[in-house]
Amino acid sequence: MQRDIVAIDLDIVDQKHAAAAAGLANEILGDTPLVRIGLAPKQIRVYRNSGAIRSRKLHPLEIFSGSGQFIAYGWHEKADRPYIWPEYSPLDVSADSDTVPSLTLVQLNHFATELFKVVPRRLLRTRQNRPGGPQTTGERLNMLTTFHGSWRRAAAVVLSEAVEGCRNETAWIVIASAAGRGVREDVIWELFEKHFRGWSGISDVQIASMIERTRPVYRPSDMTFIAPSSTGGIHGR
């Protein structure tokens, strides 16, 4: 894949999720005339690269720029028809045309964050390209930290995704990760207050207990921190 081109592969088979992803792409990345469809509702969208984007795999989102490739033309066996370009193809519009939106890394990061709020993550792949186990919360936190270049932003995303059945695990992983990075406790509380979706199953007392258990990792034992009281605590909004 050429470095000045970005191909966004939305490998999503659920119709509702695919429609939501396409809508987000149009809204955040721009409405590109170069969209290739193989087995619908999956699609690949082609953009221009502003210069900072590189290939990444964030299943079911894959980004190709500078490496990788995709099939533009030919027969798709599963779809039982040729690959199609509903509007224009590269034979009609050059990929460096001004009609093709130029994509920035900020836009792409924003898109990925919003996408994974509505589209479930998929199985990772091992180096042998065989299906691996499901992506754990810790793995996702690490991946998003690398992707965004910010642990705080990654933690906000993970906390906002906390669902019933994994709230305790999510809370503990974020707190333990914060401890290992020396993140201040007030920052931890702020992240939970703004982004955590698990309060119906976990109290602020439990969160405080988790922080207490990690405190020796990065705080002297005689220092404490409690939930902010200016608003009556986390639940006092």
C-alpha positions, 0 to 999 in steps of 0.5 A: 500500500502506498504511503500517501494513501490510507485504506480503512478496512471495516471488516464488519458483518453485522448490518447495524454495526456496519451502518453505524461504522459507515456513518461514523466514517462519513462524519469523522473521516469524510465522505470519500468517493472511493469505497470498495465492497466485496462481501457486503456489508464489509467495505474498504474506504480509501483516503489520502494520508496527511503524513502521520498514519501507518498501518495498524490492525485493530480488528474489526478495523484495519488500516493500511498505509505504507504496507499491506494490500487489498484486492481492488478488482476481480471475482469475490467467491463468497459474494458470487459477484465481482468486487464493486465500487458503488460511486467511483473507482481508482480508474475514475478518480485518482487516489491523490485527487482533491475529491478524496478527503485527506485523513489526519491521525487525530481524525483516525484516533477519534474514529477508532475511539467512537467506533469501538463504543458501538462495534464489538471488538473481534478476536486477535490474530497470533503471529502464525495468523491463527485465531487467538484468544479474545482480547483482554481488557488489559491487552486493549488498554495497552493497545489503545495506549500505544494507538493514542500515545496516551494512557489517560485517553486509553483508560478513559475509553476502557472505562467507558466500555465497562459492561455488566459482567466485567466491571470489577475486572475493568476497574482493577485492571485500570487501577493496577495499570495506573499504579504501575505507571505512577498515575496520581490517585486524583487522576484515577478518581477523575477518570472513574467519575467522568468515564466509568460505566460500572457504577451500578455494580461497584461502589466508590468504596470498592474503588477506594479499596482497590486503590488502597491495595495498589498504593504500596506500589507507588505511594508511601503507606502513610498517604491516603486519598478519598473520593472528591467531596466537593460534589458529595463524592462520585455519586453526589452529582 
